[in-house]
Amino acid sequence: MNLQLGRVADMVTPALQAEGNVVRHVTLGTEAPAICRGFVDGPDQGRSLVLRLACALDTLREISPP
């Protein structure tokens, strides 16, 4: 993706503040929105409640894009 400078921080910062996540753009508006792999691999992933729960419940899995 060609994002404007600072756009990633604009998405990640509020997601981390809310203990949320960033949704993979191609899954927006689908029945099964997925977490962005770049977000999952990021250095602050431990601050995301949904990622902590998915790891604890062993339900985090990689999917192919729609």
DRENVODO-958959 format. One record per atom (N, C-alpha, C, O, CB): residue in three letters; atom name; z, x, y. Coordinates in Angstrom, 1 decimal, m for minus. Glycine has a CB too. Layout:
<rs>
(Ala CA (Z X Y))
...
</rs>
This chain:
<rs>
(Met N (0.0 0.8 m1.2))
(Met CA (0.0 0.0 0.0))
(Met C (0.0 0.9 1.2))
(Met O (0.6 2.0 1.3))
(Met CB (1.2 m1.0 0.0))
(Asn N (m0.7 0.4 2.2))
(Asn CA (m0.7 1.1 3.5))
(Asn C (0.3 0.4 4.5))
(Asn O (m0.1 m0.6 5.1))
(Asn CB (m2.1 1.2 4.1))
(Leu N (1.5 0.8 4.5))
(Leu CA (2.5 0.2 5.3))
(Leu C (2.7 0.9 6.6))
(Leu O (2.6 2.1 6.7))
(Leu CB (3.9 0.0 4.6))
(Gln N (3.0 0.2 7.7))
(Gln CA (3.3 0.8 8.9))
(Gln C (4.6 1.7 8.8))
(Gln O (5.5 1.4 8.0))
(Gln CB (3.5 m0.2 10.0))
(Leu N (4.7 2.7 9.6))
(Leu CA (5.8 3.6 9.6))
(Leu C (7.1 2.8 9.8))
(Leu O (7.2 2.0 10.8))
(Leu CB (5.7 4.7 10.7))
(Gly N (8.1 2.9 9.0))
(Gly CA (9.3 2.2 9.1))
(Gly C (9.4 0.9 8.4))
(Gly O (10.5 0.3 8.3))
(Gly CB (9.6 2.0 10.5))
(Arg N (8.3 0.4 7.8))
(Arg CA (8.2 m0.9 7.2))
(Arg C (9.1 m0.9 5.9))
(Arg O (9.8 m1.9 5.7))
(Arg CB (6.8 m1.3 6.8))
(Val N (9.1 0.2 5.2))
(Val CA (9.9 0.2 3.9))
(Val C (11.4 0.1 4.3))
(Val O (12.1 m0.7 3.7))
(Val CB (9.6 1.5 3.1))
(Ala N (11.8 0.8 5.3))
(Ala CA (13.2 0.7 5.7))
(Ala C (13.5 m0.7 6.2))
(Ala O (14.6 m1.1 6.0))
(Ala CB (13.5 1.8 6.8))
(Asp N (12.6 m1.3 6.9))
(Asp CA (12.8 m2.7 7.4))
(Asp C (13.0 m3.7 6.2))
(Asp O (13.6 m4.7 6.4))
(Asp CB (11.6 m3.1 8.2))
(Met N (12.4 m3.4 5.0))
(Met CA (12.6 m4.2 3.9))
(Met C (13.8 m3.9 3.1))
(Met O (14.6 m4.7 2.6))
(Met CB (11.4 m4.2 3.0))
(Val N (14.1 m2.6 2.9))
(Val CA (15.1 m2.1 2.0))
(Val C (16.5 m2.3 2.7))
(Val O (17.4 m2.7 2.0))
(Val CB (14.9 m0.6 1.7))
(Thr N (16.6 m2.0 4.0))
(Thr CA (17.9 m2.0 4.6))
(Thr C (18.6 m3.4 4.5))
(Thr O (19.8 m3.5 4.1))
(Thr CB (17.8 m1.6 6.1))
(Pro N (17.9 m4.5 4.9))
(Pro CA (18.6 m5.8 4.8))
(Pro C (18.8 m6.2 3.3))
(Pro O (19.8 m6.9 3.0))
(Pro CB (17.8 m6.8 5.5))
(Ala N (17.9 m5.8 2.4))
(Ala CA (18.2 m6.1 1.0))
(Ala C (19.4 m5.4 0.5))
(Ala O (20.2 m6.1 m0.2))
(Ala CB (16.9 m5.6 0.2))
(Leu N (19.6 m4.2 0.9))
(Leu CA (20.9 m3.5 0.4))
(Leu C (22.1 m4.0 1.1))
(Leu O (23.2 m4.1 0.5))
(Leu CB (20.8 m2.0 0.7))
(Gln N (22.0 m4.4 2.4))
(Gln CA (23.1 m5.0 3.1))
(Gln C (23.6 m6.3 2.4))
(Gln O (24.8 m6.6 2.4))
(Gln CB (22.8 m5.2 4.5))
(Ala N (22.6 m7.0 1.9))
(Ala CA (22.9 m8.3 1.2))
(Ala C (23.2 m8.2 m0.3))
(Ala O (23.3 m9.1 m1.0))
(Ala CB (21.8 m9.3 1.5))
(Glu N (23.2 m6.9 m0.8))
(Glu CA (23.3 m6.6 m2.2))
(Glu C (22.1 m7.3 m3.0))
(Glu O (22.3 m7.7 m4.1))
(Glu CB (24.6 m7.0 m2.8))
(Gly N (21.0 m7.4 m2.3))
(Gly CA (19.8 m8.1 m2.9))
(Gly C (18.8 m7.1 m3.4))
(Gly O (19.2 m6.0 m3.9))
(Gly CB (19.2 m9.0 m2.0))
(Asn N (17.6 m7.4 m3.3))
(Asn CA (16.5 m6.6 m3.8))
(Asn C (15.2 m6.8 m3.0))
(Asn O (15.2 m7.8 m2.2))
(Asn CB (16.3 m6.7 m5.3))
(Val N (14.2 m6.0 m3.2))
(Val CA (12.9 m6.2 m2.6))
(Val C (12.0 m6.7 m3.7))
(Val O (11.9 m6.2 m4.8))
(Val CB (12.3 m4.9 m2.0))
(Val N (11.3 m7.8 m3.4))
(Val CA (10.4 m8.5 m4.4))
(Val C (9.1 m7.8 m4.4))
(Val O (8.5 m7.4 m3.4))
(Val CB (10.2 m10.0 m4.1))
(Arg N (8.5 m7.5 m5.6))
(Arg CA (7.2 m6.9 m5.8))
(Arg C (6.2 m7.9 m5.1))
(Arg O (6.1 m9.1 m5.5))
(Arg CB (6.9 m6.7 m7.3))
(His N (5.4 m7.3 m4.2))
(His CA (4.5 m8.2 m3.4))
(His C (3.6 m9.1 m4.2))
(His O (3.3 m10.2 m3.8))
(His CB (3.8 m7.3 m2.5))
(Val N (3.0 m8.6 m5.3))
(Val CA (2.1 m9.4 m6.1))
(Val C (2.8 m10.5 m6.8))
(Val O (2.1 m11.4 m7.4))
(Val CB (1.3 m8.5 m7.0))
(Thr N (4.1 m10.5 m6.9))
(Thr CA (4.8 m11.6 m7.6))
(Thr C (5.4 m12.6 m6.6))
(Thr O (6.0 m13.6 m7.0))
(Thr CB (5.9 m11.1 m8.4))
(Leu N (5.2 m12.4 m5.3))
(Leu CA (5.7 m13.4 m4.3))
(Leu C (5.0 m14.7 m4.5))
(Leu O (3.8 m14.8 m4.7))
(Leu CB (5.5 m12.9 m2.9))
(Gly N (5.7 m15.8 m4.5))
(Gly CA (5.2 m17.1 m4.7))
(Gly C (4.8 m17.5 m6.1))
(Gly O (4.3 m18.6 m6.3))
(Gly CB (3.9 m17.2 m3.9))
(Thr N (5.2 m16.7 m7.1))
(Thr CA (4.9 m17.0 m8.5))
(Thr C (6.2 m17.6 m9.1))
(Thr O (7.3 m17.6 m8.4))
(Thr CB (4.5 m15.7 m9.3))
(Glu N (6.1 m18.1 m10.3))
(Glu CA (7.3 m18.7 m11.0))
(Glu C (8.3 m17.6 m11.4))
(Glu O (9.5 m17.9 m11.6))
(Glu CB (6.8 m19.5 m12.2))
(Ala N (7.8 m16.4 m11.5))
(Ala CA (8.7 m15.3 m11.9))
(Ala C (8.6 m14.1 m11.0))
(Ala O (8.0 m13.1 m11.4))
(Ala CB (8.4 m14.9 m13.4))
(Pro N (9.2 m14.2 m9.8))
(Pro CA (9.1 m13.0 m8.9))
(Pro C (9.9 m11.8 m9.5))
(Pro O (10.9 m12.0 m10.1))
(Pro CB (9.7 m13.3 m7.5))
(Ala N (9.3 m10.6 m9.3))
(Ala CA (9.9 m9.4 m9.9))
(Ala C (10.4 m8.5 m8.9))
(Ala O (10.0 m8.6 m7.7))
(Ala CB (8.9 m8.7 m10.8))
(Ile N (11.3 m7.7 m9.2))
(Ile CA (11.9 m6.7 m8.3))
(Ile C (10.9 m5.5 m8.2))
(Ile O (10.3 m5.1 m9.2))
(Ile CB (13.3 m6.1 m8.8))
(Cys N (10.7 m5.0 m7.0))
(Cys CA (9.8 m3.9 m6.8))
(Cys C (10.3 m2.7 m7.5))
(Cys O (11.4 m2.3 m7.4))
(Cys CB (9.7 m3.6 m5.2))
(Arg N (9.4 m2.0 m8.2))
(Arg CA (9.7 m0.8 m9.0))
(Arg C (10.2 0.3 m8.0))
(Arg O (11.1 1.1 m8.3))
(Arg CB (8.5 m0.3 m9.8))
(Gly N (9.6 0.4 m6.9))
(Gly CA (10.0 1.4 m5.9))
(Gly C (11.4 1.2 m5.4))
(Gly O (12.1 2.1 m5.2))
(Gly CB (9.1 1.4 m4.7))
(Phe N (11.8 m0.1 m5.3))
(Phe CA (13.2 m0.4 m5.0))
(Phe C (14.1 0.0 m6.1))
(Phe O (15.2 0.6 m5.9))
(Phe CB (13.3 m1.9 m4.6))
(Val N (13.8 m0.3 m7.3))
(Val CA (14.6 0.0 m8.5))
(Val C (14.8 1.5 m8.6))
(Val O (15.9 1.9 m9.0))
(Val CB (13.9 m0.5 m9.8))
(Asp N (13.8 2.3 m8.3))
(Asp CA (13.8 3.7 m8.5))
(Asp C (14.5 4.4 m7.3))
(Asp O (14.7 5.6 m7.3))
(Asp CB (12.5 4.3 m8.6))
(Gly N (14.8 3.6 m6.2))
(Gly CA (15.4 4.2 m5.0))
(Gly C (16.8 4.7 m5.2))
(Gly O (17.4 4.4 m6.2))
(Gly CB (15.4 3.1 m3.9))
(Pro N (17.2 5.5 m4.2))
(Pro CA (18.5 6.2 m4.4))
(Pro C (19.7 5.3 m4.2))
(Pro O (20.8 5.7 m4.7))
(Pro CB (18.6 7.3 m3.4))
(Asp N (19.5 4.1 m3.6))
(Asp CA (20.7 3.2 m3.4))
(Asp C (20.7 2.0 m4.3))
(Asp O (21.3 1.0 m4.0))
(Asp CB (20.7 2.8 m2.0))
(Gln N (20.0 2.1 m5.5))
(Gln CA (19.9 0.9 m6.3))
(Gln C (21.3 0.4 m6.8))
(Gln O (21.4 m0.8 m7.1))
(Gln CB (19.1 1.3 m7.5))
(Gly N (22.3 1.2 m6.8))
(Gly CA (23.6 0.8 m7.2))
(Gly C (24.3 m0.2 m6.3))
(Gly O (25.3 m0.8 m6.6))
(Gly CB (24.5 2.0 m7.4))
(Arg N (23.7 m0.3 m5.1))
(Arg CA (24.2 m1.2 m4.1))
(Arg C (23.7 m2.6 m4.3))
(Arg O (24.1 m3.6 m3.6))
(Arg CB (23.9 m0.7 m2.7))
(Ser N (22.7 m2.8 m5.2))
(Ser CA (22.1 m4.1 m5.5))
(Ser C (22.9 m4.9 m6.6))
(Ser O (22.9 m4.4 m7.7))
(Ser CB (20.6 m4.0 m5.8))
(Leu N (23.4 m6.0 m6.2))
(Leu CA (24.2 m6.8 m7.2))
(Leu C (23.3 m7.2 m8.4))
(Leu O (23.7 m7.1 m9.6))
(Leu CB (24.8 m8.0 m6.6))
(Val N (22.1 m7.6 m8.1))
(Val CA (21.2 m8.1 m9.2))
(Val C (20.8 m6.9 m10.1))
(Val O (20.7 m7.1 m11.3))
(Val CB (19.9 m8.7 m8.6))
(Leu N (20.6 m5.7 m9.6))
(Leu CA (20.3 m4.6 m10.5))
(Leu C (21.5 m4.2 m11.3))
(Leu O (21.4 m3.9 m12.5))
(Leu CB (19.8 m3.4 m9.6))
(Arg N (22.7 m4.2 m10.7))
(Arg CA (23.9 m3.9 m11.5))
(Arg C (24.1 m4.9 m12.6))
(Arg O (24.5 m4.5 m13.7))
(Arg CB (25.2 m3.9 m10.5))
(Leu N (23.9 m6.2 m12.3))
(Leu CA (24.1 m7.2 m13.3))
(Leu C (23.0 m7.1 m14.4))
(Leu O (23.3 m7.2 m15.6))
(Leu CB (24.0 m8.6 m12.7))
(Ala N (21.8 m6.8 m14.0))
(Ala CA (20.7 m6.7 m15.0))
(Ala C (21.0 m5.5 m15.9))
(Ala O (20.7 m5.6 m17.1))
(Ala CB (19.4 m6.5 m14.3))
(Cys N (21.5 m4.4 m15.4))
(Cys CA (21.8 m3.2 m16.2))
(Cys C (23.0 m3.5 m17.1))
(Cys O (22.9 m3.1 m18.3))
(Cys CB (22.1 m2.0 m15.3))
(Ala N (24.0 m4.2 m16.6))
(Ala CA (25.2 m4.5 m17.4))
(Ala C (24.9 m5.4 m18.5))
(Ala O (25.4 m5.3 m19.6))
(Ala CB (26.3 m5.1 m16.5))
(Leu N (24.0 m6.3 m18.3))
(Leu CA (23.6 m7.3 m19.3))
(Leu C (22.4 m6.9 m20.1))
(Leu O (22.0 m7.6 m21.0))
(Leu CB (23.3 m8.6 m18.7))
(Asp N (21.9 m5.7 m19.8))
(Asp CA (20.8 m5.1 m20.5))
(Asp C (19.5 m6.0 m20.5))
(Asp O (18.9 m6.2 m21.5))
(Asp CB (21.2 m4.8 m22.0))
(Thr N (19.3 m6.6 m19.3))
(Thr CA (18.1 m7.5 m19.2))
(Thr C (17.0 m7.0 m18.3))
(Thr O (16.0 m7.6 m18.1))
(Thr CB (18.6 m8.9 m18.7))
(Leu N (17.2 m5.8 m17.8))
(Leu CA (16.2 m5.2 m16.9))
(Leu C (15.1 m4.7 m17.7))
(Leu O (15.3 m3.9 m18.6))
(Leu CB (16.8 m4.0 m16.0))
(Arg N (13.9 m5.1 m17.5))
(Arg CA (12.7 m4.7 m18.2))
(Arg C (11.5 m4.6 m17.3))
(Arg O (11.4 m5.3 m16.3))
(Arg CB (12.4 m5.6 m19.4))
(Glu N (10.6 m3.7 m17.6))
(Glu CA (9.4 m3.5 m16.8))
(Glu C (8.4 m4.5 m17.3))
(Glu O (8.2 m4.7 m18.5))
(Glu CB (8.9 m2.0 m16.9))
(Ile N (7.7 m5.1 m16.3))
(Ile CA (6.6 m6.0 m16.7))
(Ile C (5.3 m5.6 m16.1))
(Ile O (5.3 m4.8 m15.1))
(Ile CB (7.0 m7.5 m16.2))
(Ser N (4.2 m6.0 m16.7))
(Ser CA (2.9 m5.8 m16.1))
(Ser C (2.7 m6.7 m14.9))
(Ser O (3.1 m7.9 m15.0))
(Ser CB (1.8 m5.9 m17.2))
(Pro N (2.0 m6.3 m13.9))
(Pro CA (1.8 m7.2 m12.7))
(Pro C (0.9 m8.3 m13.2))
(Pro O (0.0 m8.2 m14.1))
(Pro CB (1.1 m6.4 m11.6))
(Pro N (1.1 m9.5 m12.5))
(Pro CA (0.3 m10.6 m12.8))
(Pro C (m1.2 m10.4 m12.5))
(Pro O (m2.0 m11.3 m12.7))
(Pro CB (0.8 m11.9 m12.1))
</rs>
